[in-house]
Amino acid sequence: MVMSESFIYNLAVPSAALLKYEDASRLAFETSSWVHLNCYVGKVENLTTEFNSGSAATGVALEKLRTETLKFGSPKRLRQLVAENPNALADDEPPPMLYASIVWWGHRLHESAASVVSFSQSVMELAKSGADVKEGLQCLGGQAEKARNPIGPLIATLKTFKVGILSANNALSETCKIDAQSLQQMQEAVGGMKYKVESLKKQIDKLGFFSSGKKKQLELELQSLRQQLADKTASAEKLRAALGELEPILSEGYWLQTGVDDLVDFLDKLRKVWTTFGSGVAQLAADASDAQLEDQVWMKKALGIEEAIKQWTAIDRAVKQFMAESLVDIPSD
């Protein structure tokens, strides 16, 4: 069968932009929101196990948040995973930790992009039989399906994670607001107690020798008041310090939704790219004649080879950079 000219188009060229418009060396999801998402997880991860969160309610909320961030993971935990299992990113199934799954998927994208570039270059550099070209196209179609299949489950897991992390973050935010109100009340109480201490001291200082009984009673009251002041001050300082530790985390929390959404949108685009690519090369392999498949000029036009090589090479370069940097902690300060 001879394929009609009306069916010829740039089959190998990605059907959607996968690189950042303002920086083609980066994958499109690597936005500031992605950085903030990882900073958020890093800040939670860096809280020591001995960290005192202040109120009991905030402690419960923080533990739920820790659980959610553990599901996502971090460069630190990825390094631990790779140290324990050097083949973790090359296994057939992705790791359960989301961050590691994203890097695992990046490894698949690197392999697939490199295959597209290699095949496209070979079509132009070597004279091949129609059967060989057909086999190569069918192989690319299979690789496109292999690259596409893990994307759906990853998107679903990310959406579930987004619901959980946003809920946990909102819960922590609410308890911190209550703690902040408690802190204000405590600080006002400390101010009032300081005033009472000073007033009581002045009252004692004014008492003469013949008021020793009353003076002793007031001194006992002063001692008790000073202890209460010390306890209240310590509690206020403890709560203030806890809120100070949690405030940067909650500030990063404003970016959580867009951080996950940017990644989901990118993966959805990539899934559509592989769907279009796979069906296109499969149709080309099935419908084109041997003469057409052997015609380098025709194939160049059908696949859009020059642009395909350019774009897939850039994508491959960007994903390799992402993977290399995925093991490095993102500064959280």
C-alpha positions, 0 to 999 in steps of 0.5 A: 500500500502506498501512503497518500501524501495527505498523511505525511507529517512530522510523525517523530516530532513531539506534539507538545512542548516538553521543555521550559519556554524560557530555558530549553535546558530544563524540563517544563515541570521544573518551575519555581513551584517544583523547587518550593515543593522540594524545599517544603519536603526538605524542611519537614525532613530536617526537623529533628525527631526531638523537635517540640511542636508546642501544643498537642494538636500541632504535634498530631498535625505535624506527625500526619504531615511527616507521614505524607512527606515520607510518601514523596521522598527527597534527594537524601532518601533517594541517595539512601535507596540507591546505596541500598539498591544500585539498580533501583532506578533501572528496575522494571517497576518504579520505587514506591517513593514518589520522588524516586519514581519521578527519577525512575521515569526520567531514566525511561524518558532518557532511554526513549528519547535516545532511541528516537534520535538514534533511529532518526539519524540511522534513517538518514545515514544508512541505506536500509531496506523497507523491511528494516525500516518497518521493523525499526518503526515497529520497535519505536512504537513498542518503546513509545508504549513502554514509555507511556504505560507508567505515566498514568499510574504515576499521575494517579499517585501524584493526585492522591498525594496532592490531596493528602499533603494539602490536607495535612498542611492545612491542618498544621496551618490551622493548629499553628494559628491557634497556637499563635493566638495562645502565644499572644495570650501568654505574652500578654499574661507575662506582661501582666505578671511582670507588672504585678511583680514590680508592684509587689516589690515596691509594696514590700520595700515601703513596709517598715520594721513593725510590718514584718508579718505582712512583709513576710507574707508578701515576700512569699507571694512575690516568690510564688509570683516570680516562679509563675512568671518564670514558668509562663515565660518558659512556656511562651518561649518554647511555643514561640520557638516552635512556631518559628521553626514551623513558619518557614514550612507553612510559607513553602506550603503556598506552593504545594498545589502548583508544584504537584500540578506542574508535574502532573500537567507535564506528565499528561502532555508527555503521555499524549506525546507518546500516544501520538508518536506511537500511533503515528509510527505504527501507522507509518509502518503499516501503511507505507510501501517499501519504496517509500520506507527506503526513500530517505527524502520521503522518510525525512518528510514523514518523520520530520527528522531534522526537527525530531532529532533537534527536539528529542536531543534537547529533551534527552539532555534536559532529562539527564541534567534533571537526573544528575541533579536529583541526587543533590539536596535543594537548599531549603534556606 
